[in-house]
């Protein structure tokens, strides 16, 4: 007893243990048998035991065996008052008699075991219990109708987490790292194979749906489809508006705001940037290059469709066919910007290039790889130091595409892979926002990438896989972004399919 607490001691009142049971005190030692702390057990405090009573039984075990079964009359009257009503010729307790000898049950027993006839309402009878003539005729004729699909709750969250390079390489080290080699397909390296295959199967399922039916289902399943073009010429402008509102791409400045619009036809990005800067009284000027088309005029520049409050001649367009696959096109675009900006470069470069991937969505990442590389080369020729870059990507499952992201990760202060709300959730489109170019016009790197673009083939990589694997921050960031986007895309495709099946 010397090692027990006294209730008056401060240590006893402040003692805390994980189980919630306080330590025993000297008073517990006097009241309870040695080692019995049952009254401190929270489970025992919630109510009496359901099946066993080991602590109550412990007190009875201290009695003599003959006292437990041969109680004196006065004790029996106090502990078991119900036994006083027992009949003299009844040898067993009525409680046990009811369980062991059914013929000894008394008329005044507590529970009457006679079964009452089961009552059922007519409407509650099961279908197989009804007579054929009583079954409802409409249930025999009316086919089962599926519930109409309901759009899921609106998710207005966007990815805004930036990734900053902690192990940055110099331009010379990046050039030495570039090694073109074969790249076998490994979907689990940058995403999840099961999730990607699920998306591909949903794409294939709705690929043959007529365009009108698909557009109607898309308008019902995607609430942001109602935004449309907004106040601009096309939906591309609303995407850049959402990115600008989130990342502050056109911060107000007293100086002239300059930008380059790569693959910008018909001009949605340029229209938004010019309108946005001029709306607060600033001045902006842009330089654009896009592939000229003789069959799809809607892809050419259409500055006449700009808003009327945008000053005319605010966008300088590069003459020629605008084909970035040709080195001379990139060189002429560089010369134009460097001359107009007096070798300073532009504040922002945006690139929104793409193809018509209708019916071939699974291959859009591979088909766009060379275009993405040429857009990055063009950006490096004209973006000033500390400038920003916004580029549209698609899936980032192939190692070549991941190498392009890794290159931007090394060249800029921070990057973010995001998808604006106005971008359709059922497609693979996403944007990479790059902030703070570390070194303007890296000539040697531009030459290295240009020579690689002329000989690059499908199924290749240009950064060794072990380089990516060593940078766990980069791999984790890209993989988690891929899995997040593919899960959202799966939900959007499943809902789109529901509205197609049940419009």
Helices and strands as residue ranges (DSSP letters): H 10-14, H 26-31, G 38-40, H 42-45, H 54-61, H 65-69, H 73-79, G 81-85, H 94-100, G 102-104, G 122-124, G 127-129, G 132-134, H 137-141, E 163-164, H 171-177, E 178-182, H 187-190, H 193-206, H 211-221, G 223-226, H 235-247, E 257-262, H 268-279, E 284-289, G 297-299, G 303-305, E 315-317, H 327-340, E 346-351, G 361-363, H 364-367, H 369-382, E 383-393, H 399-411, E 412-418, E 430-437, H 443-455, E 460-463, H 465-470, H 472-501
